[in-house]
Every structure is written in structure tokens, then in C-alpha cells.
């Protein structure tokens, strides 16, 4: 088969002597799996010859009445023949669309069941969506803090209509409106603190962190300290450590502002700079 088909084969060979008394074979030499090619006879023989003394051989059970039986067991390992690979059928899972469906409630402006008066402007929403996203809204609309029955308006004080609308946008879409400036992000953080929306807090802190520079650092640090934005505050302090900010603001109002916000931090940083100067 090897020669006629002109193909390569992987095979092993086991040479055995048969016990003439018991009929059981004894393996004398067994090769590892080798690749045999047509016309290449170098792989057929053992790599090292195997010899036995004549006296030992004649006294062995393998020779009896001048009879010797040698077995050669050749094992051919066939390579799998793959013509086509097929996978089991499957049905692709669709992407989650709950946020998209909820956001349509706000876009289509239908089914509103609660109204808010914000800065003299009436803004409508859905009670169950607000309650789902904010424990404060849930308490106000359904719990012991219930402020409005169906058909009544809730007045929101100390908040601009644009901020409340941006807050609703996040509640319905889990994202912020595009193009919001730094001041709006800060106002949303204040609103978050009012309505206990932890995810909004993290999103806003991340945006303000990306906006850190020598012009915004003191204002952002003071804001983070005032509104308990611990991660943003830590980012501000790390920014100051890794930059030349302390050297750049010596004798300026910004250093005074920084001392008012984090006096111990300023003392430590000034001490380090004096030590290595």
C-alpha cells in the first residue's frame, strides 16, 4: 500500500520472538512511531542491531526442534481525512435591548404619569422608571416619602431645568447627553448626590478626571472634596504629585485655594520638595 499509493505513512514496528513452549511472544525491539516514505528503506530496520549469544539462544525457549518463530507486528496510524468542517447549528443571541426600549418611552413622550416643576418648567416622566433607577425617587413616588399622587406635580427646587433633563436622559438611557461641558457634569454630580445614583456618580467623576489640567485642578479638587467624590479627589491629588503643579503655583491664589481644601497634603508636598531641593 505504501509503495503503490505513493504516500507517506506513520507506523511503528514490534519485533517479537515466540516462546515455543507456551506460544507467548516476547518483544525484542519496538520502534517509536515513524514516518515512512516510498523508496526510503532506512527507517525499516532498528536503529541499533540486537544480538544474542548462540549459547543463550540455543538454551532459550524460542528455539525448539530447530524451529524459530519471529513475529513482526506493524501498526499503521492513519491521519484523519477531513474534507469539510461543520459545526453544530446555533442561534445567535441578540444584544440586550432593554435600555433601548426604556429610552423610547422618553423619546416618544407617551404614558407619562408624573410631572415635575423645575425652574418654572413642567417636565414629565414615568414613575416606575424613576423608581427603578433611584432609591430616592422610589421613596418619593411609592414609599413613605410619597410626594405626589396621580395628576399632581412635584416641585424640584435648587435645580436648573437643563440639569434635570440631563438627569432624566441618564435615567432612561444609561448615558449622558453628548456635548455636555464641565460645568454641567459638576451640576449632574450634585444632582446625583441628591438622588443617590452611584453609577452616574462614577461616570461623572471619570469625565472630570479626564479633564484634569493645571487650569482645572484646584476647582475640581475643591468640588470633589465638597461633594465626597473620593475617587476624583484621589485622582486630583495624584495629578498634583506627578506634575510640576506645586512649583508652578508658588505664591499664587491657586496655592491658597489648594491649602484651603487639603492643608495637610500641601504641607507634606512642600516638605518633600524642600527635602529634595
QUIWOZI-V955885 format. One record per pair of residues at least 6 apart in sequence whose C-alpha atoms are under 8 Angstrom apart, sorted by sequence separation. I is the first residue (numbers start at 1). J is the second residue. D is the distance in whole Angstrom. If there is no record, write none. Layout:
I;J;D + I;J;D
//
This chain:
2;8;7 + 18;24;6 + 19;25;6 + 57;63;7 + 62;68;6 + 105;111;8 + 116;122;6 + 117;123;6 + 131;137;5 + 132;138;7 + 139;145;5 + 140;146;4 + 141;147;6 + 148;154;6 + 169;175;7 + 170;176;5 + 192;198;7 + 224;230;7 + 240;246;7 + 249;255;6 + 259;265;8 + 2;9;7 + 18;25;4 + 19;26;7 + 36;43;7 + 62;69;7 + 115;122;7 + 116;123;5 + 130;137;6 + 131;138;4 + 139;146;6 + 140;147;6 + 141;148;7 + 147;154;7 + 169;176;7 + 170;177;8 + 259;266;6 + 17;25;5 + 18;26;6 + 115;123;6 + 116;124;6 + 130;138;7 + 131;139;8 + 140;148;8 + 169;177;7 + 192;200;6 + 193;201;8 + 212;220;8 + 224;232;6 + 225;233;6 + 258;266;7 + 16;25;6 + 17;26;5 + 34;43;8 + 115;124;4 + 192;201;6 + 224;233;5 + 246;255;8 + 16;26;5 + 17;27;7 + 114;124;6 + 115;125;6 + 128;138;8 + 131;141;7 + 166;176;7 + 16;27;4 + 17;28;7 + 113;124;7 + 114;125;6 + 131;142;8 + 166;177;6 + 189;200;7 + 221;232;8 + 15;27;6 + 16;28;5 + 112;124;6 + 113;125;6 + 114;126;6 + 189;201;6 + 208;220;8 + 221;233;6 + 14;27;7 + 15;28;6 + 16;29;7 + 112;125;5 + 113;126;5 + 114;127;6 + 14;28;8 + 15;29;5 + 112;126;5 + 113;127;6 + 127;141;7 + 14;29;6 + 15;30;6 + 31;46;7 + 111;126;7 + 112;127;8 + 189;204;6 + 221;236;6 + 14;30;4 + 188;204;7 + 189;205;8 + 220;236;8 + 221;237;8 + 13;30;6 + 14;31;7 + 29;46;8 + 12;30;7 + 13;31;5 + 186;204;7 + 12;31;6 + 13;32;8 + 106;125;7 + 185;204;6 + 217;236;6 + 12;32;6 + 12;33;5 + 29;50;8 + 163;184;7 + 167;188;7 + 11;33;5 + 12;34;6 + 28;50;8 + 166;188;8 + 185;207;8 + 10;33;6 + 11;34;5 + 185;208;7 + 209;232;6 + 246;269;8 + 10;34;5 + 11;35;6 + 163;187;7 + 167;191;8 + 205;229;7 + 208;232;8 + 212;236;7 + 246;270;8 + 10;35;4 + 11;36;7 + 163;188;6 + 9;35;5 + 10;36;6 + 182;208;7 + 205;231;7 + 206;232;8 + 209;235;7 + 8;35;7 + 9;36;5 + 102;129;8 + 164;191;8 + 205;232;6 + 209;236;8 + 212;239;8 + 8;36;6 + 9;37;7 + 163;191;8 + 201;229;8 + 241;269;8 + 8;37;5 + 7;37;7 + 8;38;7 + 170;200;8 + 6;37;8 + 7;38;7 + 214;245;7 + 6;38;6 + 159;191;8 + 193;227;8 + 2;37;8 + 3;38;5 + 2;38;6 + 3;39;8 + 114;150;7 + 115;151;8 + 117;153;7 + 218;254;7 + 222;258;8 + 225;261;7 + 113;150;7 + 114;151;7 + 115;152;7 + 116;153;5 + 117;154;6 + 118;155;6 + 119;156;8 + 186;223;8 + 190;227;7 + 221;258;8 + 113;151;7 + 114;152;7 + 115;153;5 + 116;154;5 + 117;155;5 + 118;156;5 + 119;157;7 + 133;171;6 + 114;153;7 + 115;154;6 + 116;155;6 + 117;156;6 + 118;157;7 + 218;257;7 + 222;261;6 + 21;61;7 + 114;154;8 + 116;156;7 + 119;159;7 + 121;161;7 + 218;258;6 + 221;261;8 + 20;61;6 + 21;62;8 + 118;159;7 + 119;160;6 + 130;171;7 + 19;61;5 + 20;62;5 + 118;160;7 + 119;161;6 + 123;165;8 + 129;171;8 + 19;62;5 + 20;63;7 + 118;161;5 + 129;172;7 + 18;62;6 + 19;63;8 + 20;64;6 + 17;62;6 + 25;71;8 + 118;164;8 + 20;68;8 + 20;69;8 + 18;68;8 + 17;68;8 + 18;69;6 + 17;69;6 + 18;70;6 + 17;70;5 + 18;71;7 + 16;70;6 + 17;71;6 + 15;70;7 + 16;71;5 + 15;71;6 + 16;72;6 + 14;71;8 + 15;72;5 + 16;73;8 + 14;72;6 + 15;73;7 + 136;194;8 + 137;195;7 + 13;72;7 + 14;73;5 + 136;195;5 + 13;73;6 + 14;74;6 + 135;195;7 + 136;196;7 + 13;74;5 + 134;195;6 + 135;196;7 + 12;74;6 + 13;75;6 + 134;196;6 + 11;74;7 + 12;75;5 + 134;197;6 + 11;75;5 + 12;76;7 + 133;197;7 + 11;76;4 + 10;76;6 + 11;77;6 + 106;172;7 + 9;76;7 + 10;77;5 + 9;77;7 + 10;78;7 + 9;78;7 + 103;172;5 + 102;172;6 + 103;173;5 + 102;173;7 + 99;172;7 + 100;173;7 + 99;173;6 + 99;174;7
//
